[in-house]
């Protein structure tokens, strides 16, 4: 991403089947980061949990509820970025 934007190296884009599932995924990511000593700079979107953003400075994680992910289409918006499948 750094070649396209100046605020992070990677976007991680994932989704859950429901808003509760998306929140559980975001909670798990935040807990995992805490376990390895990586701090979150910010976390947004927990209120309705349709699109939760976790920002670690170098990596920005987007956790979507499935329909919201389909609606916004970040993969299409950032299609010029190199994709890394994990």
Contact map, one row per residue, 1 for C-alpha under 8 A:
11111101111000000000000000000000000000000000000000000000000000000000000000000000110000
11111111110000000000000000000000000000000000000000000000000000000000000000000000000000
11111100000000000000000000000000000000000000000000000000000000000000000000000000100000
11111100000000000000000000000000000000000000000000000000000000000000000000000000100000
11111111000000000000000000000000000000000000000000000000000000000000000000000000000000
11111111000000000000000000000000000000000000000000000000000000000000000000000000000000
01001111100000000000000000000000000000000000000000000000110000000000000000000000000000
11001111111000000000000000000000000000000000000000000000111100000000000000000000000000
11000011111000000000000000000000000000000000000000000000011000000000000000000000000000
11000001111100000000000000000000000000000000000000000000011100000000000000000000000000
10000001111110000000000000000000000000000000000000000000001111000000000000000000000000
00000000011111000000000000000000000000000000000000000000001111000000000000000000000000
00000000001111100000000000000000000000000000000000000000000011110000000000000000000000
00000000000111110000000000000000000000000000000000000000000011110000000000000000000000
00000000000011111000010000000000000000000000000000000000000000111100100000000000000000
00000000000001111111110010000000000000000000000000000000000000111100000000000000000000
00000000000000111110110000000000000000000000000000000000000000001100000000000000000000
00000000000000011111110000000000000000000000000001000000000000001100000000000000000000
00000000000000011111111000000000000000000000000111000000000000011000000000000000000000
00000000000000010111111100000000000000000000000010000000000000000000000000000000000000
00000000000000011111111110000000000000000000000000000000000000001000000000000000000000
00000000000000111111111111000000000000000000000011110000000000111000000000000000000000
00000000000000000011111111100000000000000000010010010000000000100000000000000000000000
00000000000000000001111111110000000000000000000000000000000000000000000000000000000000
00000000000000010000111111111000000000000000000000000000000000100000000000000000000000
00000000000000000000011111111100000000000000000000010100000000100000000000000000000000
00000000000000000000001111111110000000000000000000000000000000000000000000000000000000
00000000000000000000000111111111000000000000000000000000000000000000000000000000000000
00000000000000000000000011111111100000000000000000000000000000000000000000000000000000
00000000000000000000000001111111110000010000000000000100000000000000000000000000000000
00000000000000000000000000111111111000000000000000000000000000000000000000000000000000
00000000000000000000000000011111111100000000000000000000000000000000000000000000000000
00000000000000000000000000001111111111110000000000000000000000000000000000000000000000
00000000000000000000000000000111111111100000000000000000000000000000000000000000000000
00000000000000000000000000000011111111000000000000000000000000000000000000000000000000
00000000000000000000000000000001111111000000000000000000000000000000000000000000000000
00000000000000000000000000000000111111100000000000000000000000000000000000000000000000
00000000000000000000000000000000111111110000000000000001000000000000000000000000000000
00000000000000000000000000000000110011111000000000000001000000000000000000000000000000
00000000000000000000000000000100100001111110000000000111100000000000000000000000000000
00000000000000000000000000000000000000111110000000000111100000000000000000000000000000
00000000000000000000000000000000000000011111000000001111000000000000000000000000000000
00000000000000000000000000000000000000011111110000011110000000000000000000000000000000
00000000000000000000000000000000000000000111110000011100000000000000000000000000000000
00000000000000000000000000000000000000000011111111111000000000000000000000000000000000
00000000000000000000001000000000000000000011111111110000000000000000000000000000000000
00000000000000000000000000000000000000000000111110000000000000000000000000000000000000
00000000000000000010000000000000000000000000111111100000000000000000000000000000000000
00000000000000000011011000000000000000000000111111110000000000011000000000000000000000
00000000000000000110010000000000000000000000110111110000000000111001000000000000000000
00000000000000000000010000000000000000000000110111111000000001111001100000000000000000
00000000000000000000011001000000000000000011110011111100000011110000000000000000000000
00000000000000000000000000000000000000000111100000111110000111100000000000000000000000
00000000000000000000000001000100000000011111000000011111000111000000000000000000000000
00000000000000000000000000000000000000011110000000001111111110000000000000000000000000
00000000000000000000000000000000000001111100000000000111111100000000000000000000000000
00000011000000000000000000000000000000011000000000000011111100000000000000000000000000
00000011110000000000000000000000000000000000000000000011111100000000000000000000000000
00000001111100000000000000000000000000000000000000000011111110000000000000000000000000
00000001011100000000000000000000000000000000000000001111111111000000000000000000000000
00000000001111000000000000000000000000000000000000011110001111100000000000000000000000
00000000001111000000000000000000000000000000000000111100000111110000000000000000000000
00000000000011110000011011000000000000000000000001111000000011111000000000000000000000
00000000000011110010010000000000000000000000000011110000000001111111100000000000000000
00000000000000111110110000000000000000000000000011100000000000111111100000000000000000
00000000000000111100000000000000000000000000000000000000000000011111110000000000000000
00000000000000000000000000000000000000000000000000000000000000011111111000000000000000
00000000000000000000000000000000000000000000000001100000000000011111111100000000000000
00000000000000100000000000000000000000000000000000100000000000011111111111000000000000
00000000000000000000000000000000000000000000000000000000000000000111111110000000000000
00000000000000000000000000000000000000000000000000000000000000000011111110000000000000
00000000000000000000000000000000000000000000000000000000000000000001111111000000000000
00000000000000000000000000000000000000000000000000000000000000000000111111111000000000
00000000000000000000000000000000000000000000000000000000000000000000100111111100000000
00000000000000000000000000000000000000000000000000000000000000000000000011111110000000
00000000000000000000000000000000000000000000000000000000000000000000000011111110000000
00000000000000000000000000000000000000000000000000000000000000000000000011111110000000
00000000000000000000000000000000000000000000000000000000000000000000000001111111100000
00000000000000000000000000000000000000000000000000000000000000000000000000111111110000
00000000000000000000000000000000000000000000000000000000000000000000000000000111110000
10110000000000000000000000000000000000000000000000000000000000000000000000000111111000
10000000000000000000000000000000000000000000000000000000000000000000000000000011111100
00000000000000000000000000000000000000000000000000000000000000000000000000000000111110
00000000000000000000000000000000000000000000000000000000000000000000000000000000011111
00000000000000000000000000000000000000000000000000000000000000000000000000000000001111
00000000000000000000000000000000000000000000000000000000000000000000000000000000000111
